[in-house]
Structure formats: C-alpha cells, structure tokens
C-alpha cells in the first residue's frame, strides 16, 4: 500500500521518521536508499528519494557516499533529493 501513496505523502512520512535520531532509523533509511527494483521503478525511485531527503534531515555524514551515488540517478526526484541532502550535510 505504501508504494501507491503519492510522493508528497511519502516524503512527509519519511520526514517524520527522520526526527527520531536512532541507529535503526538510519539503517532503515540507508537500506531503503540502496533498494533497487526492476518493476515499478518510478515508485521505487520516489521512495528512495524520500529516504535521501530523510538522511539529509538526520545530518548523517556516513550516508554521503551513497547520496553522491544516487545524485547521479536518471530519476529527477531521486537526483534532486540526493543533492539537497548532500547540500545539508556539507554546509
């Protein structure tokens, strides 16, 4: 059901999760950002973009290499949210 939610709703959900600074949350976000699927790639990329957004909120510099990798994605939402997270982490 979560994949069927619109991007804005998913982003709000991930933003709330990011307010809980816990190692399990960080690990969940990194796993989500790494997850790639062959089917439903657009919806999966949206979820990955939300994870990138949340990692920026967490200020987790350990995620920087992964965010740099996803910032080169062909998906606009994933690329933009990864770049925004990188900007938050480096300023």
N, C-alpha and C positions, 0 to 999 in steps of 0.2 A: 504494500500500500504506500510505503514512503516514496518509492520511485515515481508514483503517479502524482505526487504533490507538485505544485508549481515551484519554480526556482526561488521566488521571494519567500515563500513559506519555509522551504528547506533552509534557506540562509538564516532566517530568524531562529529556527530550531538550533542550528549549529552555533549561532552567536550566543545563545543562552547556555549551551553546553560549555562553551569556551570560558564562561565566567566561573566555572568550577575548576580551579587550578590543581588537578590531581594527575598523577602519572598514568592512571588508567584512561583518563580522558585524552591525554596527549597520545598515548599508544593507539587508542581508537581512531583519532584523527589521522595519524600517520598511516595506519592500515587502510583507512578509507581513501586517503590520497593516493596510495600505491595501487589500489584495486583497479584493475582494468578488465573490461568485458568486451566480448566480441559482439554480442547482441545488445540492443538498446544503448548504444554508445553515447548518444546525446544525453539521456537521462543520467547515465553513469558519470559523464563528464560534469554535469551540473552538481551532482553530489560531491564529486572530487573538488570542484570549485568552492563549494561550501566548506569543505574540510580545510582548504587552503586559507580561506577567509578566517576561519576559527583559529588556525595556527598563528595567524597574524595577531589576533586578539590576545592569545596566550603569551605572546612575545617569546616563543620558543626558538632560540637561535640554532638548536640542534637540527631543526627541520629545514634550515636554509638550503643545503644541497639539494634536497628533494624539491623544494619550492623553485629553485633555479631550473631544475629539470622540467618541471611542469609549466614553467613560464614560457617554454618554447612550444607548447601544445598548439595544435591547429584549432582547438576549440576556443572560441573567443572568451567565454565566461571563465573557463579554467585558466587561460593565459592572464586575463585581467586581474582575477582574484589572487593568483600566484604573485604577480608583480606588485599588487597592493600590499600583500603580506610581506614580501621582501622589503618593500619601502618602509613598512612599520618596524621591521626587525633591524634595519640598517641605519635608521635615523634616531 
